[in-house]
């Protein structure tokens, strides 16, 4: 489910094209880790997929898949009622069931770059 435009008018988050830009703009050189995770995820998927703001979770991909982004201890609590829901997390190399390591989403960008060159 997508939220109406009125919900987006009070923007709480803005995602840059590259998470490194967060560090360039941060006066303390320490960006919020959650913001960096979400920016990375958005950057990896927004070039080839429709990324929207769902009612529950952090992102909805292609009007179907709901993702919650977090650290290795992130749970499904916020998205447990969603049918096609997943947790993308960092600090772990291997996923399990519907928990997917955040790094794996870079493969989406590699796939896009490779096939766009042909």
C-alpha positions, 0 to 999 in steps of 0.5 A, spaced: 500 500 500 502 506 498 501 513 502 498 519 499 502 524 496 500 529 502 504 524 507 510 525 503 509 533 503 512 533 510 518 529 508 522 526 514 527 523 510 531 525 503 535 519 500 541 521 496 544 517 490 550 515 494 551 514 501 558 517 501 554 523 500 552 523 507 559 523 510 561 529 505 555 533 508 556 531 515 560 536 520 561 530 525 564 525 519 559 521 523 552 519 519 547 515 522 548 508 521 540 507 519 540 513 514 546 510 511 543 503 511 537 506 508 540 510 503 545 504 500 538 500 499 535 505 496 541 507 491 541 500 489 534 499 487 531 505 485 535 505 478 531 499 476 525 498 480 519 502 483 521 504 490 515 507 494 514 509 502 509 503 505 504 504 510 509 499 514 516 498 513 522 502 510 521 501 503 516 498 498 519 495 491 515 494 485 508 495 489 509 488 492 515 487 496 516 490 503 523 491 506 525 493 513 532 495 513 536 494 520 542 491 523 543 484 524 538 484 530 533 487 526 526 483 527 520 483 523 516 486 528 514 492 524 512 488 518 509 482 521 503 483 518 505 484 511 505 478 506 511 479 502 516 482 507 523 482 508 529 484 513 535 487 509 540 487 515 548 489 515 554 486 519 552 479 517 554 475 511 549 470 510 541 470 510 536 466 512 529 465 510 526 472 509 533 476 512 537 478 507 544 481 508 544 488 505 551 487 501 547 482 497 543 488 494 549 491 490 549 485 485 542 488 483 547 494 481 552 490 478 547 486 474 544 493 471 551 496 469 553 489 466 547 489 461 546 496 460 553 496 456 551 491 451 
